[in-house]
Structures are given as C-alpha cells and as structure tokens.
Amino acid sequence: MNQQIQNRKTKKKKAKKQTFRDTLKEMLPEKTHEYLPKGYEQMGTIAILQLVEETEEYALQIGNKILSLNKQIKSVYQKTGSMRGEIRTAIITYICGIENSETVYLEHGIRLKLDPARVFFSSRLSGERSKLLANFRPNVRVLVMFSGVGPYSLTAIKQNLNISRMVSIELNEIAHNYALENLLLNTNLLKKCQSCLQLCNEMQTGGIIRSAFRKLVLKNLAQLRFQFICGDVRKECLKISKPFLPLDTEEKKQIENENNNTKNKKTNLHNHWDCTEILNSNDYPKILKAFIDRKENEEIFVDFSKIQKQQFRLWLILFCKKLNFFCLIDNSYFKFHTLWEKGIFLQWIETGDLSSITKFDRIIMPTPKNQKSFVNLIAYTADTGCIVNMYDFVDEDDFPLKTENRIIEELKKLDKKVEILGSYKAGQIGPKSYRTRCDFKILN
C-alpha cells in the first residue's frame, strides 16, 4: 500500500496550461510583463482588448497574436475609453483583422446581433443573466428596463417559454432596433411553448396546413407577446402603467346611433366589416379566405358578447400586421390599432382581465452606472407580490445596506411595503467597487 502511495506521489505532474499572458510574455519585452492583459472579451467574431499605457504600443502585436490563437476571431478592437453619454456606448478603436465591429454573439443558445461600438453590451454578464433568469413561475408578466439589444429579455424567454407577456424598454434607438432583429432571430425558441403548440394544433384540426401560416403565427406571436419599446424608461413606464380604457362616452353614443341607423347591421357597423357571424361558423378555410380578402389596415368589428374570445385568438395573431380591430367587450367599445394595443388585446383574450394587463409580476432593472434612481417607477408598474431584481454600483463598505435602505425608503414614500430577499455581488468594477444586485418583493 505504501509503495502505491509513493508511486502516485512520484508520478509526473501534468504540465500547467499556458495562459494568454504567458503567451504574450514570450514575445514582448520583460518591462511589459506585469502590465500585460490576462485575457480579452470575446463577442462572436470580435475580440476587445483593454490595455494600459505601458502596453499600448504593442497593441498590433497582441491583436495579431489573438487572431493566430483563436480562429473564431476575425476582428480585434481596443477599449480606449469608458462608457459615454446617456445611451452608454463604449469607445473602441480598431487594431487589426477585418474592420467591422458588428457581430452575432451566441449566449446560452441565444443569438444576439450587436455592434459594441454603438450599443452597451457585456458578455462577462452572461453567467449572471443565466442564473438570474432560470426560474419563473408560469404565465408571469415581465418588465425589463434598460433592455439594450435584448440579452435579459431573450434569456428569460429561452428559459421560461410560457411567459404571459414581456415589455422591454431601451433608450438607445440602435440597441432597440438590434433587439427587434434579435427577437426575430430567435423565434424558433417559441416552437415548444404551450400557446404556439395549441395554435398549430388548432390550425391542423381546422384544415389550415400550409407551413407559411405556421411560420407567420410563430413570428407574430413573438412580436405580440414580447414587446420592445424605444424611449426613456421614466416616461414609458408611466405610459404603460395606465389602464387600457374603452372609448369615451360621447364616441360610444355616436357609434351606437350610427349603428341604429344602419340598414345592413349584419355586415356594417360604423362602416366596419362585422366578422362576428363568420367566426361562429368555425369553418377555418372560409374564415381564413374572408380575412385574406380584407384591405390592408382595414378596421374590422367583433362583438365579443356573441363569440367565445378564444375563437378569435388565432385570427388576431395571423392578421395583427394587416388589420386593425374595433371590438365590443362587456358593453364597451375598444380600438386596437398598434402592435402594443394588439399585444394587450391578445393578453385579454388569454387571461380575460384588462385591468391587470398593465402590471407586472417580475421586473428586471440592470440600471446603468452613474444614473439617478429609478426605484419610484416600481410603484407604478409592479403588481402585489412582484419580484424585482435591481442592479446597483456600490463600494465594498456600503454593501449591502446602502442599496437596500434606499429601496425601502423611496418606496415607503409611495406607500409601498418591501421585503428584501437578498443582495449579491455580480462583478467587480474596480478596487473594492462592485456591481451588485438586490432582489426584493413588493408586498402591497
């Protein structure tokens, strides 16, 4: 036995794997060794280096070495400044390779198209995003503030297919447009979600078997259920928190008077095509043809006192881009014209409650550094029991009480009670300085 132990001790140790810094030491002067980078940030086909003054003159040599070591990398850039402006863009300078800073980055099975020179994005938060968004309860309503190109939003969708509704808000128009593109890049994620499976089965049963319609359902369902808004978070949160209201009393009276004077009520209500009767036929090919024959941007009428609302879900999704909707719901008239309004319409069809549509069960707040507090927005957007994940930047001596006390105090002023669930360090940004996350629950 002793001999076996001795043999194990005397076995050759495996050679230590050479690090990126070790590789650079072999090719650069000794005076630079203590200043050399330990690594670089990779986003798809792009590498981003962070160099100090003592090594900047060797940027080209280091960049070329990266290209030779990592065949996935096609372009190398250097970060030459901190985040700038309200829209948080990085200052990066081209070093070598192909001069193109746009790339497609793969994160946990999600494709994200982006340009790090024009939008804020950190691949180093990949693990944090995956961990944070791993567990949602079914049919949750999600709000993502400062959503960027969509990493938090799309990770949430990937890991929780049956999210009821998601709203993501971003100020940077370029990042917002990338987010819209990224949603379409990842629509295949929805193939296994319960709603999509139900809709495809419904079409199959009804005799609609063309694959083009299945693809359209997938694309439109994604855009109705997961909505991206470009705008200031403060203004947009106040807008989306307002209840969705019917037409006012005067407009309702005018519509009813015109309807009473209409000779052919079956097909004409205030000059609208009334699809109520044909929906009750349950003849899917006939309904499909009738909707296809309508004009682009035509407003059609539906009386929900005469049909089951679930009957209309498929047609809303299929034709949300082509048609607008004018509906009688619980003796009140509503108009649904924009994709935003049609998304609200879809949630009403699926949940039956217009009053709670503008509230959320989960709020993600990857708050930018050096920004004013946005805590008060939670009071307008959070439903009772909502879980909030809010990021902050604090020094080690202030963690975690500075953030926790601010949350409690600011929401108390708005008559909101809070339960702190936990505070965590989510990355070091400087000496004794951290990106942190506070998780808390809204109790009323």
N, C-alpha and C positions, 0 to 999 in steps of 0.2 A: 504493500500500500504506500509506504514511504517513498519507494522508488518511483511509483506512478506520479505522486505529487511532485517529486523532484523533476521528473521528465516534463511535466506540464510547465513548471517554472522556467525550465531552460529552453522551452520552445521559442523559436524566433518570433518576436512581436511583429505584427503587421506594420508595414511602413505607413507612417502618418500621411494622410491625404494632403496633397499640396493645395494651399488656399490661393485665392486670386491675388492677395497681397504678396504671397511668396513668389508667385509667377512674375509679378512686376519687379520685385527686388532683384531678380536675376538679370533684368535688362536695364534698370535705371540706377543712377549714381547713389552711393551709400547715404549721401546727405539728405536724400528724399525719403528714405525708408520709413522713418517714423511718421511721415505725413501722408503716406500712400493710402488710397481708399481701400476699405475691406471688401467692398463689392460695389454693385451698381443696381439701379432699379430697372427691371425689365417690364415693358408693356408691349406685348405682342412682338413685333419685329424691331422695336426701338429700345435702345439702352440709354439711360440717363445717368450721367456721372456727376458726382459732387466733389469738386477738387478745391484744395486750399491754395493760397498764394504760392507756397513753396513748390507745388507740383503742376501749376497751370501751364508752364512752358512745355511740359511733356504730354499735354492732352492728346495730341495727334498720335503719339506712340502708344499711349494707353488705349485710345479708341481703336486703332488698328489691331491691337492685341485682342481686344474683345471680339472683333469681327472674326479673327482666326480661331478663337477658342469656342465661340458659340455660333453655330451655323444658322440658328434661328434669327439672329440679329442681322438686320440689313442697314440700320442707321444708328449712329451714335451722336448723342447730344450732351451738352454740359449745362447743368443748372447754374446760372450766373447771377441770380437774384432771388429774393423772397417773393411771396405772393403779392400781387399788386391789384389795387382797385377793388371796387365793391363786388365785382364778378370773379375775383380770386383766380387770376391766371398767373402761371409761373413764367419766369424769364429763362428761356433755354436757348443755347447757342449751338449751331451745327458744328460738329467736329469732323466726321468722316462717314463714308458709306453713301447710301442714297439719300439725297436731301429731300426727305418727305417725312414730316412729323405726324401724319395721320396713320393710324394703325387699327387693327382689330385685335383686342385682347381677350383671351379666354380665362374666365374665372369661375371655377366650380360648375363647369358645364354651360356657362352663360357667355354669349359673345357680346362684347362691348366695343363699338366703333367710337373712336375718340381722337382728338389731337391735343396732346398735353401742353402745347404752346398756346392754345386758345381756350381750354377749359381746365377746371380743377379736377384732378383725379390722383389717387394714391393706391397703387397696387399693394402697398405694405399693409393696408387695412383689410385685405382680403379675408384673412382668418377671423378678424373681429366681426366682419359682416356675416360670415357664415355661422359663427357661434351665436350671434345676437338674434338672427332671424330663423333659428332652427325650429322653434316650437310656437305655433299659433293655434288657437282653437278654431274649429271650422266656422265658416261664414263670418269671419271677422271683417270689420271695416277699418281700413288702414290709411293714415295720412303720413306722407313723407315730406318734410320740409327740407329745403336746400338739396334737392334731389340730384342735381348735376346731370350726368349722362345716363343715370338710372341704375347704378350698381346696387343700392339698397333695395330699390323697388323690384328689380328683376330677380335679385337673390331671394327676396320674400316670396315672389311668385313661384320660383323654381322649387322652393322648399315647402310651400303651402299652396297647393294648386286650387283649393276651394275657398280662397279669399273672396268675400262677397263683393267688395269694391275697394279700389285704391285710388287715392288722389296724390299726385306728386307735384311739388311746386319748385320752380327754379327761376332765378332772375336772369341768368346769362342765356341770351337767345340762342347762341351757338350750341351750348350744352343742352338746352331744351330740344333743339332740332335733332341732335345726336340721340337723345333719349327716345324721341318718336321713332327714329330709324331703328334703334336697338330693340324697341318693343316688337317691331315687325320682324327683325332678325331672329327673334326668339319665340315667335308664335307657336312653334312646334311643342313648346312646353305645355300648352293647353290641351293637347290631344287627349290626355288622360284625365282631365278634370271632369268632375261629375256633370256639370252643365253641358259641356261640349259632347260628352258621350250620350246624354239624354237627347240633345238636339239632333245628333246624327242618327240615332235610333228612330226618332220621330220622323225625320225625312225619309229614312229607309222604309218605315211602315207606311208612310203616306204616298210612296211611289216616286219620290224625288231621289234619284240615284246618281246623278251626274257629279263627278268629283269636283268640278268647278264650284258647285254650290257648297260643298263641304269646306273647301278652302276659303270661300267667302265668309262662311259662318265663323271659322276659326279667326280670321283676320278682324272681322267686325266685332266679334265678341271681345277680343283683346282690347280694342280701342274704346268700347263702351264701358267695360268693367274696370280697366286700368287707365286712368286719365292723367295726362301730363299738362300742367298749366305753366305758361311763361309769364312771370310777373313777380312783383315784390311780395314777399311772404306775409307781411303785415296786412297789406291791402287785400290780398287774395284769400287769406284765412277769414277775414271779416265778411267777404263776399260769400264764400261757400258755407259759412255758418248760418246764413239767413235761411229761414224756412222757405220751401218751394210753395208759392202761393198760386191759387187759381186766378182767373181773370177777374177784374173788379166788377162790382155790381152793375154799373152802367153798361159796360161792354156785354155782360151776360144778358141783360134785358134786351139790348139791341139784337143780339144773336137769336134769342127766343122769339122776338117779334118778327124778325125776318123769316125764321123757320115756320112760324104760324101762317105767314102769308105765302109760303112756297107751295106751289101746286104739286110738285112731284117730290114728296118728302123722302121717298124710298131711295132716291139716288142723288138728292141735292139738299144740302144743309148749308146755308150761307155760302153757296157756290162751291161746296166741297163734295167730293165723291164719298159717299157713305159705304164703307166696306163691312158694316156690321152684319148684314144678311149673308153675304158670301162667306164670311168667316164661320158662320154657324153651319154651313154646308159640310164642312170637314172634307171637301174634295180638294186635296192638296194640289194636283196639277192645274185645276181650274183656278184656284186662288193664286197660284204662282203666276199663271198667264195674266190674270187681271192686274196684279201688281206690276209685272213687267211692262204692261201696256200703258201705265200711267206716265205722265210727263215728268221730266227732271225737275226737282224742287217743288213738285205739286204738294199741296197740303190736303191730307185726307182725313175723314172723320170716322171716329169709332165711339160707339155708345157702350160703355162697359157695364151698364145695367142689364144688357141683353146678351152678353157673351161671358164665357169664363176667361179671366185675364190671361191664364196660361196659354190659351189658344192663340194669343197674339204675339207671344214672345218670339217665336221663330221668324215671323214676318217683320217684326221690328228690327231684329238683328240682320236679316238678309238685306233689308232695304233702308237701313239707317242713313246711308250716304246719299241715296237717291231721293227719298221722300221726307216730307215734314208731317207732323201728326197733330191733330186737333181732337181732343177727347173729352167725353162727358164721364166724369168719375165722381161718384157719390153726390150727384146733383150739382156739381161744379164743373166749369169748363177750364181745361188746361191746354196750353200750347207747348209743343216740344219741337224746337227747330234746330238748335245747335247740338253738336255731339255731347256736350256737357249735359244739356237738358235731357237728351235721349238716354244718357247713362243713368240719370236719376229715374227716368221712366222705366228702364229695364229693372232697376232695383225695386221699384214699387211693384212691378209685375211679379218679381220673385219673392218679395217679403210682405207686400200688402200694406206697407206703412210709409206714407210720405213724410210724416212728422219727424222721424228719426234718421232720415237719409243724410242729413247734413251734419250728423255727429259721428264720432269715430271711437273704436274700441282699442286701437293701438296707434300711437304717434311716435314716429322716429324723427329725432332732431339732431343731425350731425352739424351742429352750429359752427359757423366759421369763426376763426380766431379774430380777436380784437373787434368784435361786433357787440352792439348793445344787446341787452337781454330781450329774449323773445318769449319768456315764460308766460306773460299775460295772455298770449294767444291760445294757450291750452284751455283757459277758462271758457273760450267761445267755441272751441272745436271738440273738446273731449266729452264723451258720454260718461255717465256714472259707471265706475269700475274700469275705466280706460287705463291701460298701462302705457307709460311714457318712458322712452329711452332718450335721455338728453345728454349730449356731449358738451364738454367744457374744457378750458385750459387753465390749470392752476399750478402753483408751486407746491413742492412737497409738504411744506409746513402748513399749508392751507387745506390740504386734502384730509378728509372729505367734507369737513364742516362748512367751508365757505360756500360751496355749491348747494349743499343740502339746505342750509339755513336760508339762502336766497330764494330757493324754490318755495319753501314753506311760507316765508314772509310775503313774497309777492302774490302768491295765490290766496293767502289769507285775506289780503286786502280786497280780493274779488269774491269773498265768501266761499272759497273752495277749500275743502279739507284734503290733506295729502298723507299717504303712508309711504315712507321711504323703504324701498325693497332692498336696496344695496347700492354701493358705489364701487367702481373698479377703475384701475389704471389701464388705459387702452393704447399706451405707447408713449415713449419718452421723446420730447421735442427739444430738449436742451438740458443743461446741468440742473438737476433737481426740479425740472419742469415737465409736466405731463399733460397729455390728452387724457381726459377722464370721462367716464360715463356714469350717470346717476339714473337708476331705474326707480320709478315711483308710480303709485296708483292714486287715481282720483276717486275719492270716497263719496262725493255728492254731486 
